[in-house]
Amino acid sequence: MAGGETKVFRLAEVKKHKDSASTYLVIHNKVYDVTSFLEEHPGGEEVLLEQGGSDATEAFEDVGHSSDARDLLKDYYIGELHEDDRSGKDYATNTGPVAPEQKQSSSWTGWLLPLAVALGAALIYRYLSNQAA
């Protein structure tokens, strides 16, 4: 910010910026103007517009953004949310890699479902082939 002074936004002011002409988001009590990022967002601009003008912290954390995405936020930072408008929720940030036990549990489920579908399809094919004969 100019002069080293941080601009403070009231939530009512942020709420006015919720369309493609001007889109503000609050993430961890910081205000971001993501208008110029709408078309570049990997999830599509609709995702950002849905959260526009509001506190998007929970949605941001639920997606599990990468550290690159978190670094990119700095480019859109325009100020802080006023203390009176801050949420009392403490969101755990998902910044680190997946824990080994999570990787292991998801790795076997990653192949089990396709295997079950393939097996089911093979059984149906065999049944239908025998019916036709």
C-alpha positions as CSV (number, residue, x, y, z in Angstrom):
1,M,0.0,0.0,0.0
2,A,1.2,3.5,-0.7
3,G,3.1,5.1,2.2
4,G,3.3,1.7,4.0
5,E,-0.2,2.2,5.3
6,T,-2.5,-0.8,5.2
7,K,-6.1,-0.1,4.0
8,V,-8.8,-1.4,6.3
9,F,-12.1,-2.6,4.8
10,R,-15.5,-3.0,6.4
11,L,-17.3,-6.1,5.3
12,A,-20.2,-4.0,4.0
13,E,-17.7,-2.4,1.6
14,V,-16.4,-5.8,0.5
15,K,-19.9,-7.0,-0.1
16,K,-20.3,-4.4,-2.9
17,H,-17.6,-6.1,-4.9
18,K,-19.3,-9.3,-6.0
19,D,-19.5,-9.3,-9.8
20,S,-17.2,-9.6,-12.8
21,A,-16.6,-5.9,-12.9
22,S,-15.1,-5.9,-9.4
23,T,-14.6,-9.0,-7.2
24,Y,-13.2,-8.8,-3.6
25,L,-12.7,-11.8,-1.4
26,V,-11.8,-12.1,2.3
27,I,-9.4,-14.9,3.1
28,H,-8.0,-15.2,6.6
29,N,-9.1,-11.6,7.4
30,K,-7.2,-10.2,4.4
31,V,-9.0,-8.5,1.5
32,Y,-8.1,-9.4,-2.1
33,D,-9.2,-7.9,-5.3
34,V,-9.3,-10.9,-7.6
35,T,-11.1,-9.2,-10.5
36,S,-8.1,-9.5,-12.9
37,F,-7.6,-13.2,-11.9
38,L,-11.2,-14.3,-12.7
39,E,-10.4,-15.6,-16.2
40,E,-7.1,-17.2,-15.1
41,H,-8.5,-19.1,-12.1
42,P,-8.1,-22.9,-12.8
43,G,-11.5,-23.7,-11.3
44,G,-13.2,-21.1,-13.5
45,E,-14.4,-17.6,-12.8
46,E,-17.8,-18.9,-11.5
47,V,-16.0,-20.3,-8.4
48,L,-14.6,-16.9,-7.5
49,L,-17.8,-15.0,-8.4
50,E,-19.8,-17.4,-6.1
51,Q,-17.7,-16.3,-3.2
52,G,-17.3,-12.7,-4.3
53,G,-18.0,-10.0,-1.7
54,S,-17.7,-12.4,1.2
55,D,-15.4,-14.2,3.5
56,A,-14.2,-17.1,1.4
57,T,-11.8,-18.5,3.9
58,E,-13.7,-21.8,4.5
59,A,-14.2,-22.4,0.8
60,F,-10.5,-21.6,0.1
61,E,-9.3,-24.0,2.8
62,D,-11.8,-26.8,1.8
63,V,-10.3,-26.9,-1.7
64,G,-6.8,-27.4,-0.3
65,H,-5.0,-24.8,-2.4
66,S,-1.3,-25.4,-3.1
67,S,1.5,-23.2,-1.7
68,D,1.8,-21.7,-5.2
69,A,-1.8,-20.6,-5.0
70,R,-1.3,-19.2,-1.6
71,D,1.8,-17.2,-2.8
72,L,-0.2,-16.0,-5.8
73,L,-2.7,-14.4,-3.3
74,K,-0.1,-11.8,-2.4
75,D,-0.4,-10.3,-5.9
76,Y,-4.1,-9.5,-5.2
77,Y,-3.8,-8.2,-1.6
78,I,-5.4,-4.8,-1.1
79,G,-5.9,-4.6,2.7
80,E,-7.2,-6.0,6.0
81,L,-10.7,-6.7,7.2
82,H,-11.8,-4.4,10.0
83,E,-11.5,-6.0,13.5
84,D,-15.2,-5.7,14.1
85,D,-16.0,-7.7,11.0
86,R,-13.5,-10.5,11.5
87,S,-14.8,-14.1,12.0
88,G,-13.9,-15.8,15.3
89,K,-13.3,-19.0,13.5
90,D,-9.8,-20.5,13.4
91,Y,-9.3,-22.2,10.1
92,A,-6.5,-24.8,10.0
93,T,-4.5,-24.0,6.9
94,N,-3.8,-26.9,4.5
95,T,-0.3,-25.9,3.5
96,G,1.8,-29.0,3.8
97,P,2.0,-32.2,1.9
98,V,-0.5,-35.1,2.5
99,A,0.5,-37.2,5.5
100,P,1.9,-40.6,4.7
101,E,-1.1,-42.4,6.2
102,Q,-3.5,-40.4,4.0
103,K,-1.5,-41.2,0.9
104,Q,-1.6,-44.9,1.8
105,S,-5.3,-45.1,2.4
106,S,-6.1,-43.2,-0.8
107,S,-3.7,-45.2,-2.9
108,W,-5.5,-48.5,-2.5
109,T,-8.9,-46.9,-2.9
110,G,-7.5,-45.3,-6.1
111,W,-7.3,-48.7,-7.8
112,L,-10.0,-50.6,-6.0
113,L,-12.9,-48.7,-7.5
114,P,-11.7,-49.0,-11.1
115,L,-11.0,-52.7,-10.5
116,A,-14.5,-53.3,-9.2
117,V,-16.1,-51.4,-12.1
118,A,-14.0,-53.4,-14.6
119,L,-14.9,-56.7,-12.9
120,G,-18.6,-55.7,-12.9
121,A,-18.5,-54.8,-16.6
122,A,-16.8,-58.1,-17.4
123,L,-19.4,-60.1,-15.6
124,I,-22.3,-58.2,-17.3
125,Y,-20.6,-58.8,-20.7
126,R,-20.3,-62.5,-20.0
127,Y,-23.9,-62.8,-18.8
128,L,-25.2,-60.9,-21.9
129,S,-23.0,-63.0,-24.2
130,N,-24.3,-66.2,-22.8
131,Q,-27.9,-65.0,-23.1
132,A,-27.4,-64.2,-26.8
133,A,-26.0,-67.7,-27.5
